[in-house]
Amino acid sequence: MPDIIKEAEYIRNMVSNEMYDISPHANQRMNERNMSFEELEDIILNHQYKRAKDEGNNERYEFYTNTKDKIIVALGTEMILPVIVTVIKGGC
């Protein structure tokens, strides 16, 4: 079983070095929700996180704020770069 703390810190380290990918879906949602790269990175680097599963039972990391902003990140076993899957701003 993966170590959630080590994986989350790995994601944060990669994001702080701007070494991550953004899915087309996440990019579209960032544009629709007026979320900047700075906001995205701030949420990942400075806020809470948890491990969750999507509808397909794939593990994801959710980085989130008290204002319901959320960044969902995939980090598969064969992945080197974390992938931003989607962004949610204010619960939308």
C-alpha positions as a Python dict, from the first residue, in 0.01 Angstrom:
ca = {
    (1, 'M'): (0, 0, 0),
    (2, 'P'): (143, 341, -97),
    (3, 'D'): (247, 585, 172),
    (4, 'I'): (0, 876, 145),
    (5, 'I'): (234, 1126, 312),
    (6, 'K'): (530, 1040, 87),
    (7, 'E'): (315, 1052, -227),
    (8, 'A'): (153, 1383, -132),
    (9, 'E'): (495, 1532, -58),
    (10, 'Y'): (621, 1399, -392),
    (11, 'I'): (329, 1572, -567),
    (12, 'R'): (401, 1896, -379),
    (13, 'N'): (770, 1880, -464),
    (14, 'M'): (696, 1825, -832),
    (15, 'V'): (441, 2110, -838),
    (16, 'S'): (681, 2347, -661),
    (17, 'N'): (930, 2274, -939),
    (18, 'E'): (658, 2316, -1205),
    (19, 'M'): (694, 1953, -1307),
    (20, 'Y'): (336, 1838, -1359),
    (21, 'D'): (85, 1791, -1638),
    (22, 'I'): (-265, 1933, -1668),
    (23, 'S'): (-528, 1724, -1843),
    (24, 'P'): (-731, 1891, -2120),
    (25, 'H'): (-1037, 1860, -1893),
    (26, 'A'): (-861, 2037, -1604),
    (27, 'N'): (-736, 2309, -1836),
    (28, 'Q'): (-1090, 2366, -1962),
    (29, 'R'): (-1224, 2380, -1606),
    (30, 'M'): (-951, 2625, -1502),
    (31, 'N'): (-1057, 2856, -1785),
    (32, 'E'): (-1429, 2821, -1708),
    (33, 'R'): (-1375, 2882, -1337),
    (34, 'N'): (-1115, 3157, -1373),
    (35, 'M'): (-854, 2971, -1173),
    (36, 'S'): (-494, 3078, -1229),
    (37, 'F'): (-187, 2856, -1217),
    (38, 'E'): (-85, 3045, -904),
    (39, 'E'): (-413, 2952, -732),
    (40, 'L'): (-381, 2591, -843),
    (41, 'E'): (-26, 2565, -713),
    (42, 'D'): (-115, 2741, -386),
    (43, 'I'): (-392, 2490, -313),
    (44, 'I'): (-160, 2195, -373),
    (45, 'L'): (136, 2341, -186),
    (46, 'N'): (-35, 2500, 115),
    (47, 'H'): (-362, 2329, 193),
    (48, 'Q'): (-508, 2001, 312),
    (49, 'Y'): (-516, 1678, 116),
    (50, 'K'): (-666, 1332, 126),
    (51, 'R'): (-660, 1021, -87),
    (52, 'A'): (-986, 935, -261),
    (53, 'K'): (-1114, 718, -544),
    (54, 'D'): (-1297, 821, -858),
    (55, 'E'): (-1596, 647, -1019),
    (56, 'G'): (-1359, 400, -1187),
    (57, 'N'): (-1202, 311, -850),
    (58, 'N'): (-876, 487, -947),
    (59, 'E'): (-686, 645, -660),
    (60, 'R'): (-657, 1023, -667),
    (61, 'Y'): (-529, 1291, -434),
    (62, 'E'): (-761, 1578, -348),
    (63, 'F'): (-598, 1901, -234),
    (64, 'Y'): (-860, 2138, -96),
    (65, 'T'): (-932, 2460, 91),
    (66, 'N'): (-1196, 2563, 342),
    (67, 'T'): (-1372, 2757, 64),
    (68, 'K'): (-1441, 2434, -127),
    (69, 'D'): (-1174, 2494, -389),
    (70, 'K'): (-1035, 2154, -486),
    (71, 'I'): (-765, 2020, -714),
    (72, 'I'): (-777, 1651, -802),
    (73, 'V'): (-442, 1497, -890),
    (74, 'A'): (-365, 1155, -1035),
    (75, 'L'): (-39, 981, -952),
    (76, 'G'): (-37, 631, -1096),
    (77, 'T'): (221, 367, -1018),
    (78, 'E'): (388, 411, -1357),
    (79, 'M'): (359, 789, -1366),
    (80, 'I'): (657, 1016, -1317),
    (81, 'L'): (472, 1347, -1338),
    (82, 'P'): (156, 1413, -1138),
    (83, 'V'): (-143, 1494, -1357),
    (84, 'I'): (-401, 1755, -1259),
    (85, 'V'): (-727, 1581, -1346),
    (86, 'T'): (-978, 1854, -1267),
    (87, 'V'): (-1029, 2171, -1064),
    (88, 'I'): (-1329, 2278, -860),
    (89, 'K'): (-1371, 2636, -743),
    (90, 'G'): (-1612, 2722, -465),
    (91, 'G'): (-1773, 2379, -485),
    (92, 'C'): (-1860, 2412, -858),
}
